[in-house]
């Protein structure tokens, strides 16, 4: 299929089709289990490129997918025989330190955003893996280390600049197109192509208290109960995650790990650290003062690009003893 001459002539980014030298590299996403081949990849440099790509898809009947960071485990960033609108070249970040806001383009990752905001001692909720795209995570909700105190990523969203299916460009906020703004916060990419986002920022870091403490798997029950009890009574300064996983040395040894971030006073953080270590026999202790930008990349090695991922999830009203037992048995 030949890309329309008009699109190719005006497009400031690059247009790739199968056979192009970088086509296979660009079409691949984080989850190696997803292997799809779009008919065209439009690597956009700005909103005008996005508009042209949307109108081209409309004229040709191609199904659209949108790639920001390409981290969605279900592979929504790529589709067979369609048009991938790739925003990964759109890396603009503008921080207004006085207003505590940031305007972020659709191809920015959380590592990139955190580096810019932390220059001013600011941050917003978003992501625990640095290479995750800001756009997709935010539109789907946006878990992160600051969530207990400042809400999810979408709770910190001020506005979105969006290209609709007819090629029109609109702003969605509490005041402009409020129904669309409501839908975008959790509705994913179902309402248009999000070109940029404006976020509310908060005073965080540059150093927080966080990291990993790991325990032998045979202590998993008591560790998970300790995790539950601490989480249920914790202040909003503390974010906790528990995981049944394998030792990072590659031995395959099962362990239970507690990952945490505390953004309150150093004195309160040290108390929390002692509580976490008291859950069991500490096998790995990497908990302490850490730059916020480093904390956000701490788990990256455990989620390498190209690894095969298949996820399922559920929600529990409480991590009671029966749930703890079921988790441990399932992992054994």
N, C-alpha and C positions, 0 to 999 in steps of 0.2 A: 504494500500500500504506500503510495506517495503522499507525503504531507503537503498540504496546500501551500502553494508558493507564497500567498499573501501572509500566512502565519509565519513561515520561515523568514520572510524578508523583514517583518516588523519585530520579531521576537528578539529581546535583548539577551535572554538566557540561551540555552542550547536545546536542540530537539534531537532525540535519539530514537532510532529504530533498530530492530534486530539486525545484527551484523556490524553495528557500530562498535569501535574498539572498547568503549567503556560501558556498553549497554548492559552486559551481564553483571558487572560490578554495581551499577546504579540500581538495577531492578531488585537486587537482593536486599532483604530486610533482616532485622535482628534474629528472628526465629528461623533457624535453618530448616525446620520442618516444612516451611511454606516456600514452595518453588513455583512461582507463576511468572508468565511472560506477557507483559502488556504489548500492545501493538505499537504504541508510541509513548515515549517519556518526554514530558515538557518540563525542563529544569528552569524554573522561573527565577527572575532577578527582581521582580517587583510586582505591584498590583496590576499594572497594565498587562504584563505577561500572563497573569492568572486569568484576567478577563478574556484575553485572546484564546487561551487554552480552553476555557469553558465554552466559549462560542464555537470553537472548532469542534469540540465534542458534540455540541448541540447540532451542528450542521451535518456531522457524519454519523450520528447515532451511536458513538462510542460510549461505553460505560466509563464513568469517571471513578478513580480512586485518588486519594490525597496522601502524600507522604510528607511528614514533618521529620520526626526522628526515626520512624520505621520500627518502633518498639512494640506496637500492639501485637500481643501473642497470637491472636486469631488471624493476623495477616491482612487487616483491612487496608493497609497502605499499598497493596498491590493486587491487581486483578488480571486474569488471563484475557488477552485480546482486546483490552480497553485502553484508556488513556490515563497514565499516571501523571498527576500534577505534583511534581517534586519541588518542595519548598526548601530543601536542605541547603540551598545556596543563599537563602534570605536570612542573614545572620545579624541584622541590626538590633542593637540594644541601646536605649537611651534612658539613663537614670536621672531623675530629677530629685536630688538629695533633699532639697529644701521642702518639696511637697511630699516626699516619701512615696514616689510613684516610679514606675518603669514602663516604657513602651517597648514591646518585644515582638520581633518578626517571627513568622511561622516556622522557620527552620532552625530556630535556636534550641539548644539542649539545656538541661538544667545545670550542667557543669558550666556552660558558658554564661548563663544568666547569673549564677551564684558568684562567679569570679567578678563580674561587673558590679553587682550590688554590694558585695563585701568590701569593695574599695571604700565604701561609705559607711560600713558597719550596718548594712541593711540586708534584709532577705524577705522572701515570701514563701509560703508553704509550697512544696513541690518536689516530689521524687525522692527516691532513696538510691537510684542508680544514675550516675552522672550523664550517661549517654542517652537517657530517655528524652524525647522531645517535649518541649513545653506545651505545644499546641494540643497534641492528642491526650496527654495526661490531664490537662486542665478541662478540656471539653467533656471528658469522661468522669470528672470528679476531682481527682488529684490528691492522693495520700502523700504525706510527707512528715518530716521530723517536727515541724512546728504546728502540726494539726491540733493537738490538745488546746493550745493557747490561742491560735489564730485561725482555726478552721481549715477546711480543705482549700486547694488551689482555687476552685471556683468561687469560694466565699470571699476571696481577695481580688476577684476580677472586677474592674471598673467599667471596661468597655471592650468591644471587639469590632475590628474593621473586617467586613465580610463581603465576599463576592457571591451573589446569588446565582441561581440556575439560569436566569435570563441575561447574565453578564453585568447586571447593575451592581454598584458598590454602595453599601450602606454601613452605618455605624449602629451598633446595638449596645444600649446601656440602660440604666434605670430610667432615664429621661427620653432616650431616642429608641423607638421600636422596642418598648419594654417587654412585649410578649415574646419577641424573638430572643431577647436577652435572657429571659426566663428559660426558654427552650434550650439555648446553647449550653447553659450551665448544667451539664449532665447528659445532654442529648447527643453528645458526640458530634460527628461530622455530617449529620443528617440534614442540615439546613443551609449549607453553603460552604465555601472555602474560606477558612479563617486566615486572613493575611497578617494581622497583627493583633496584639492584646495589650491592654493597659492594666497593670496590677498595682495594688496597694502594698507598700513595703512596711517592714517593722524593724525596730532596733534589735539586732541579733549579732552576737559574735564581736570581733572576728574569731574569738576562741570560745568554745562551749565545752561542756563535759559530756563525753560520750565514748562509744566503742563497743567492743564485744567481750563478754565473759562466757566461757564454755565449760561444760561439766560432762562427766562420763554419762553415757546413755543409761546405765543401770540406775541412775539417780533421776531419770526424766520425770517420774511422777511427782517427787517432792519439789523438783525445780519448777515444774509447770504450776504446781499449787502456789509456790512462793511468788512466781510471776503474777498469777491471778490476783493474789491478795494485795500485792504492792500496786498493781495497776488500778484496782478498784478504789484504792485510798490515796492515790497519788495526786499531787498538785498539777495544775495545768502546765507547769514548766517541764514536765517529764513526758517523754514518748518512749514506749517500750514495745519491742517486738520479740517474740519467742519463735524458735525454729528447731525442728528435728532434722538434722542434716548429717553430713560426714565431715571428718576432720580435714582441714585445709592442706594437710601434708600429702594428700593423694593416696593415703593408705586405705581409704574406704571405711575407717573406723567410725561407727555411729556416735554422735554426740548430741547434746542439747545446748543450744546457744541462745543467749539473751543479748540483744542489741538495744542500745538506749541512747537517748540524747536528752540532756538537761540544760535548759537555757536560763536557769535562775542563778541565785548566788552561789559562789564556790563552796560556801559552808554547807548549804542545803544539798548541793550536788555530791559532796563527799559522804554525807549521811546516806544518800540513795545508793552510792557505790558500795558502801559497807553492807547495806541491805541486800543488794544483788549478790554479792560474794557470799553471803550467808546462806544462799539457797542450797548449796551443796559443796562438794569437793572441787575446787577450782582447778581446771585442767589448762585453760588458756585465759590469761588476763591481759586484755588490751583496752582497758577502760581508764580514762583519765582526761585531762585537758587536751583538746584537739581543735585545730582550726575548722570552722564550720564547712569550708569548701572541701577539706579532706574527709570529713565525716560523710559528706554526700558522695564521695567516691570510694568509700571503704568497702562496699559490697560489690563493686564493679567486676572484680576478678571472678566472682561466683556466678556471674551472668554474662559469659562471653558471647560476642556476636558470632552467629553461625551455629551455636549449639541447638540441638533439637529440643523443643519445649512443647509439652502438652499439659495444660493446666485445667483444674476444676476447683471450684470454691463453694463455700457455703457460709451462712451466717448463724451464729448462736447467740441467744439472749444472754448467756453467761457461760463461762468456762468452768462448769461444775465438775465434781469428781468423776462422774460418769463420762463426760466429754474427754477429760484428761486420760482416763483409762482407754477409751476408744482410740484416741490419737496414738498412744504408745503402742497398743496392740497392732494398729494398722501399720506402724513403721517397723515393728520388730521383724 
